[in-house]
Amino acid sequence: MAVSKAKEIVASNPVVVFSKTYCPFCVNVKQLLSKLGASYKAIELDAESDGSELQSALAEITGQRTVPNVFIGGKHIGGCDATTALHQGGKLVPLLTEAGAVAAKSSA
């Protein structure tokens, strides 16, 4: 049940951050996405009634049990380090733009 719910959340949102409210790495990723002007859906696993089931489902789907667990355009990106590394490598904004989470900047 949780696996299909997790997949449905990922499929229906351009960017999803499975997070916990008290996790500093989750806060960093959400701040980075906000700073970039990305629209994203944060699922706070510690505030969801089925949060632990969702976290287990994510581990099943991605092999990653830790949070944040970031998906962009339906693809699993990884956690805080992976998301930050993409940004430092100049690859995060293009991914977000492609997913429709960030408006493409006009070159005019």
Backbone as JSON Lines, residues from 0, in Angstrom:
{"i":0,"aa":"M","n":[0.83,-1.2,0.0],"ca":[0.0,0.0,0.0],"c":[0.88,1.27,0.0]}
{"i":1,"aa":"A","n":[1.86,1.29,0.9],"ca":[2.73,2.47,1.0],"c":[3.57,2.65,-0.25]}
{"i":2,"aa":"V","n":[3.97,1.54,-0.89],"ca":[4.78,1.64,-2.11],"c":[3.98,2.34,-3.19]}
{"i":3,"aa":"S","n":[2.71,1.95,-3.37],"ca":[1.91,2.59,-4.41],"c":[1.62,4.05,-4.06]}
{"i":4,"aa":"K","n":[1.44,4.35,-2.77],"ca":[1.22,5.74,-2.37],"c":[2.47,6.58,-2.67]}
{"i":5,"aa":"A","n":[3.64,6.07,-2.32],"ca":[4.89,6.8,-2.58],"c":[5.05,7.03,-4.07]}
{"i":6,"aa":"K","n":[4.81,6.01,-4.88],"ca":[4.95,6.14,-6.34],"c":[3.95,7.14,-6.89]}
{"i":7,"aa":"E","n":[2.75,7.16,-6.35],"ca":[1.7,8.1,-6.78],"c":[2.12,9.54,-6.46]}
{"i":8,"aa":"I","n":[2.67,9.76,-5.26],"ca":[3.12,11.1,-4.86],"c":[4.21,11.57,-5.82]}
{"i":9,"aa":"V","n":[5.18,10.69,-6.1],"ca":[6.29,11.03,-6.98],"c":[5.8,11.32,-8.4]}
{"i":10,"aa":"A","n":[4.84,10.51,-8.87],"ca":[4.33,10.66,-10.23],"c":[3.52,11.94,-10.41]}
{"i":11,"aa":"S","n":[2.87,12.41,-9.35],"ca":[1.96,13.54,-9.51],"c":[2.58,14.89,-9.12]}
{"i":12,"aa":"N","n":[3.87,14.92,-8.81],"ca":[4.55,16.17,-8.45],"c":[5.9,16.24,-9.15]}
{"i":13,"aa":"P","n":[6.24,17.41,-9.73],"ca":[7.52,17.51,-10.44],"c":[8.72,17.29,-9.51]}
{"i":14,"aa":"V","n":[8.61,17.79,-8.27],"ca":[9.7,17.62,-7.31],"c":[9.09,17.2,-5.97]}
{"i":15,"aa":"V","n":[9.63,16.14,-5.39],"ca":[9.17,15.67,-4.09],"c":[10.38,15.51,-3.17]}
{"i":16,"aa":"V","n":[10.24,16.02,-1.96],"ca":[11.26,15.81,-0.93],"c":[10.58,15.06,0.22]}
{"i":17,"aa":"F","n":[10.94,13.79,0.37],"ca":[10.49,13.04,1.54],"c":[11.44,13.44,2.66]}
{"i":18,"aa":"S","n":[10.88,13.96,3.74],"ca":[11.65,14.71,4.71],"c":[11.19,14.38,6.12]}
{"i":19,"aa":"K","n":[11.92,14.9,7.1],"ca":[11.45,14.9,8.49],"c":[11.66,16.31,9.01]}
{"i":20,"aa":"T","n":[10.7,16.79,9.78],"ca":[10.7,18.2,10.18],"c":[11.94,18.59,10.97]}
{"i":21,"aa":"Y","n":[12.52,17.65,11.72],"ca":[13.66,17.97,12.6],"c":[15.02,17.68,11.96]}
{"i":22,"aa":"C","n":[15.04,17.22,10.72],"ca":[16.28,16.8,10.08],"c":[16.99,17.98,9.43]}
{"i":23,"aa":"P","n":[18.23,18.31,9.89],"ca":[18.93,19.47,9.32],"c":[19.27,19.3,7.84]}
{"i":24,"aa":"F","n":[19.52,18.06,7.39],"ca":[19.83,17.83,5.98],"c":[18.6,18.08,5.12]}
{"i":25,"aa":"C","n":[17.43,17.72,5.65],"ca":[16.17,17.98,4.94],"c":[15.93,19.48,4.82]}
{"i":26,"aa":"V","n":[16.19,20.2,5.92],"ca":[16.04,21.65,5.92],"c":[16.95,22.27,4.86]}
{"i":27,"aa":"N","n":[18.2,21.78,4.77],"ca":[19.14,22.32,3.78],"c":[18.62,22.14,2.37]}
{"i":28,"aa":"V","n":[18.11,20.95,2.06],"ca":[17.61,20.67,0.7],"c":[16.39,21.55,0.4]}
{"i":29,"aa":"K","n":[15.47,21.67,1.36],"ca":[14.28,22.49,1.14],"c":[14.66,23.96,0.97]}
{"i":30,"aa":"Q","n":[15.65,24.43,1.75],"ca":[16.11,25.82,1.61],"c":[16.75,26.03,0.24]}
{"i":31,"aa":"L","n":[17.54,25.08,-0.2],"ca":[18.19,25.18,-1.51],"c":[17.13,25.26,-2.62]}
{"i":32,"aa":"L","n":[16.14,24.37,-2.57],"ca":[15.08,24.37,-3.59],"c":[14.31,25.69,-3.56]}
{"i":33,"aa":"S","n":[14.02,26.19,-2.36],"ca":[13.3,27.46,-2.24],"c":[14.14,28.61,-2.8]}
{"i":34,"aa":"K","n":[15.43,28.6,-2.49],"ca":[16.34,29.65,-2.97],"c":[16.39,29.66,-4.5]}
{"i":35,"aa":"L","n":[16.3,28.48,-5.09],"ca":[16.32,28.37,-6.55],"c":[14.96,28.69,-7.17]}
{"i":36,"aa":"G","n":[13.96,28.9,-6.31],"ca":[12.63,29.23,-6.81],"c":[11.86,28.02,-7.32]}
{"i":37,"aa":"A","n":[12.26,26.84,-6.86],"ca":[11.6,25.61,-7.32],"c":[10.34,25.35,-6.53]}
{"i":38,"aa":"S","n":[9.31,24.91,-7.23],"ca":[8.12,24.46,-6.5],"c":[8.33,22.98,-6.22]}
{"i":39,"aa":"Y","n":[8.07,22.58,-5.0],"ca":[8.27,21.18,-4.62],"c":[7.25,20.79,-3.58]}
{"i":40,"aa":"K","n":[7.04,19.5,-3.44],"ca":[6.14,18.98,-2.42],"c":[7.0,18.31,-1.37]}
{"i":41,"aa":"A","n":[6.87,18.77,-0.13],"ca":[7.59,18.14,0.97],"c":[6.63,17.21,1.71]}
{"i":42,"aa":"I","n":[7.02,15.98,1.86],"ca":[6.25,15.02,2.65],"c":[7.04,14.81,3.93]}
{"i":43,"aa":"E","n":[6.51,15.35,5.04],"ca":[7.2,15.23,6.32],"c":[6.82,13.88,6.95]}
{"i":44,"aa":"L","n":[7.74,12.93,6.84],"ca":[7.43,11.56,7.27],"c":[7.11,11.46,8.75]}
{"i":45,"aa":"D","n":[7.71,12.35,9.56],"ca":[7.43,12.3,11.01],"c":[6.07,12.91,11.34]}
{"i":46,"aa":"A","n":[5.43,13.56,10.38],"ca":[4.12,14.17,10.61],"c":[3.0,13.39,9.92]}
{"i":47,"aa":"E","n":[3.36,12.39,9.12],"ca":[2.36,11.58,8.4],"c":[2.0,10.37,9.25]}
{"i":48,"aa":"S","n":[0.72,10.02,9.26],"ca":[0.3,8.87,10.06],"c":[0.95,7.58,9.56]}
{"i":49,"aa":"D","n":[1.23,7.51,8.26],"ca":[1.87,6.32,7.7],"c":[3.32,6.59,7.3]}
{"i":50,"aa":"G","n":[3.95,7.54,7.98],"ca":[5.3,7.96,7.63],"c":[6.33,6.85,7.66]}
{"i":51,"aa":"S","n":[6.28,6.0,8.69],"ca":[7.28,4.93,8.77],"c":[7.07,3.9,7.67]}
{"i":52,"aa":"E","n":[5.81,3.65,7.3],"ca":[5.51,2.74,6.18],"c":[6.03,3.35,4.87]}
{"i":53,"aa":"L","n":[5.81,4.66,4.71],"ca":[6.3,5.34,3.51],"c":[7.82,5.28,3.44]}
{"i":54,"aa":"Q","n":[8.47,5.47,4.59],"ca":[9.93,5.43,4.6],"c":[10.44,4.04,4.22]}
{"i":55,"aa":"S","n":[9.77,3.0,4.71],"ca":[10.14,1.63,4.33],"c":[9.89,1.39,2.85]}
{"i":56,"aa":"A","n":[8.8,1.94,2.34],"ca":[8.48,1.8,0.92],"c":[9.55,2.48,0.07]}
{"i":57,"aa":"L","n":[10.0,3.66,0.5],"ca":[11.05,4.37,-0.23],"c":[12.34,3.56,-0.24]}
{"i":58,"aa":"A","n":[12.65,2.93,0.88],"ca":[13.85,2.09,0.96],"c":[13.74,0.95,-0.05]}
{"i":59,"aa":"E","n":[12.53,0.4,-0.18],"ca":[12.27,-0.68,-1.14],"c":[12.45,-0.2,-2.58]}
{"i":60,"aa":"I","n":[11.9,1.0,-2.86],"ca":[11.92,1.55,-4.22],"c":[13.33,2.01,-4.61]}
{"i":61,"aa":"T","n":[14.01,2.7,-3.68],"ca":[15.25,3.39,-4.03],"c":[16.51,2.76,-3.45]}
{"i":62,"aa":"G","n":[16.35,1.92,-2.44],"ca":[17.51,1.4,-1.75],"c":[18.06,2.39,-0.73]}
{"i":63,"aa":"Q","n":[17.39,3.52,-0.58],"ca":[17.81,4.55,0.37],"c":[16.76,4.69,1.46]}
{"i":64,"aa":"R","n":[17.17,4.49,2.71],"ca":[16.23,4.59,3.82],"c":[16.27,5.97,4.47]}
{"i":65,"aa":"T","n":[17.37,6.7,4.25],"ca":[17.56,7.98,4.93],"c":[16.76,9.1,4.27]}
{"i":66,"aa":"V","n":[16.57,10.18,5.03],"ca":[15.95,11.38,4.48],"c":[17.0,12.49,4.51]}
{"i":67,"aa":"P","n":[16.9,13.5,3.66],"ca":[15.86,13.65,2.64],"c":[16.02,12.64,1.51]}
{"i":68,"aa":"N","n":[14.91,12.32,0.91],"ca":[14.89,11.42,-0.23],"c":[14.23,12.23,-1.35]}
{"i":69,"aa":"V","n":[15.03,12.65,-2.32],"ca":[14.61,13.65,-3.3],"c":[14.32,13.01,-4.65]}
{"i":70,"aa":"F","n":[13.19,13.4,-5.23],"ca":[12.81,12.96,-6.57],"c":[12.57,14.2,-7.43]}
{"i":71,"aa":"I","n":[13.12,14.2,-8.63],"ca":[12.88,15.29,-9.58],"c":[12.44,14.68,-10.89]}
{"i":72,"aa":"G","n":[11.29,15.13,-11.38],"ca":[10.77,14.59,-12.64],"c":[10.55,13.09,-12.58]}
{"i":73,"aa":"G","n":[10.16,12.6,-11.41],"ca":[9.89,11.17,-11.25],"c":[11.14,10.33,-11.06]}
{"i":74,"aa":"K","n":[12.31,10.95,-11.12],"ca":[13.57,10.2,-10.95],"c":[14.13,10.41,-9.56]}
{"i":75,"aa":"H","n":[14.63,9.33,-8.98],"ca":[15.25,9.41,-7.66],"c":[16.61,10.1,-7.79]}
{"i":76,"aa":"I","n":[16.81,11.18,-7.06],"ca":[18.06,11.94,-7.1],"c":[18.99,11.47,-6.0]}
{"i":77,"aa":"G","n":[18.43,11.26,-4.81],"ca":[19.23,10.86,-3.66],"c":[18.91,11.74,-2.48]}
{"i":78,"aa":"G","n":[19.92,11.96,-1.64],"ca":[19.72,12.74,-0.43],"c":[20.33,14.13,-0.53]}
{"i":79,"aa":"C","n":[20.69,14.66,0.61],"ca":[21.23,16.03,0.7],"c":[22.53,16.15,-0.09]}
{"i":80,"aa":"D","n":[23.47,15.22,0.14],"ca":[24.78,15.3,-0.54],"c":[24.62,15.24,-2.05]}
{"i":81,"aa":"A","n":[23.79,14.33,-2.53],"ca":[23.59,14.17,-3.98],"c":[22.95,15.42,-4.58]}
{"i":82,"aa":"T","n":[21.95,15.97,-3.89],"ca":[21.25,17.16,-4.38],"c":[22.2,18.36,-4.4]}
{"i":83,"aa":"T","n":[22.98,18.52,-3.33],"ca":[23.95,19.62,-3.25],"c":[25.02,19.46,-4.33]}
{"i":84,"aa":"A","n":[25.49,18.24,-4.53],"ca":[26.53,17.98,-5.56],"c":[25.99,18.32,-6.95]}
{"i":85,"aa":"L","n":[24.73,17.98,-7.23],"ca":[24.12,18.33,-8.52],"c":[24.11,19.84,-8.69]}
{"i":86,"aa":"H","n":[23.76,20.55,-7.62],"ca":[23.7,22.01,-7.69],"c":[25.09,22.59,-7.93]}
{"i":87,"aa":"Q","n":[26.09,22.1,-7.18],"ca":[27.45,22.6,-7.33],"c":[27.99,22.3,-8.73]}
{"i":88,"aa":"G","n":[27.52,21.22,-9.33],"ca":[27.95,20.85,-10.67],"c":[27.14,21.53,-11.76]}
{"i":89,"aa":"G","n":[26.2,22.4,-11.35],"ca":[25.39,23.13,-12.33],"c":[24.32,22.28,-13.0]}
{"i":90,"aa":"K","n":[23.99,21.14,-12.41],"ca":[23.03,20.23,-13.04],"c":[21.65,20.26,-12.41]}
{"i":91,"aa":"L","n":[21.54,20.86,-11.21],"ca":[20.26,20.83,-10.5],"c":[19.21,21.71,-11.18]}
{"i":92,"aa":"V","n":[19.56,22.94,-11.51],"ca":[18.59,23.87,-12.12],"c":[18.07,23.32,-13.46]}
{"i":93,"aa":"P","n":[18.96,22.81,-14.34],"ca":[18.42,22.21,-15.58],"c":[17.43,21.06,-15.32]}
{"i":94,"aa":"L","n":[17.74,20.23,-14.31],"ca":[16.82,19.14,-13.96],"c":[15.48,19.69,-13.48]}
{"i":95,"aa":"L","n":[15.54,20.7,-12.62],"ca":[14.32,21.32,-12.09],"c":[13.52,21.98,-13.21]}
{"i":96,"aa":"T","n":[14.22,22.62,-14.13],"ca":[13.57,23.3,-15.25],"c":[12.88,22.28,-16.15]}
{"i":97,"aa":"E","n":[13.61,21.2,-16.44],"ca":[13.07,20.13,-17.28],"c":[11.83,19.51,-16.66]}
{"i":98,"aa":"A","n":[11.82,19.4,-15.32],"ca":[10.67,18.82,-14.61],"c":[9.5,19.8,-14.51]}
{"i":99,"aa":"G","n":[9.75,21.08,-14.88],"ca":[8.7,22.07,-14.81],"c":[8.55,22.68,-13.43]}
{"i":100,"aa":"A","n":[9.55,22.5,-12.55],"ca":[9.47,23.03,-11.2],"c":[10.01,24.45,-11.11]}
{"i":101,"aa":"V","n":[10.81,24.84,-12.12],"ca":[11.37,26.18,-12.16],"c":[11.05,26.75,-13.54]}
{"i":102,"aa":"A","n":[10.61,27.98,-13.57],"ca":[10.34,28.61,-14.86],"c":[11.68,28.85,-15.55]}
{"i":103,"aa":"A","n":[11.76,28.48,-16.8],"ca":[12.99,28.71,-17.56],"c":[13.23,30.21,-17.67]}
{"i":104,"aa":"K","n":[14.43,30.62,-17.37],"ca":[14.76,32.05,-17.48],"c":[14.91,32.42,-18.94]}
{"i":105,"aa":"S","n":[14.26,33.48,-19.32],"ca":[14.38,33.9,-20.72],"c":[15.73,34.55,-20.9]}
{"i":106,"aa":"S","n":[16.28,34.42,-22.09],"ca":[17.61,34.99,-22.35],"c":[17.5,36.42,-22.86]}
{"i":107,"aa":"A","n":[16.3,36.96,-22.87],"ca":[16.11,38.33,-23.37],"c":[16.65,39.36,-22.41]}
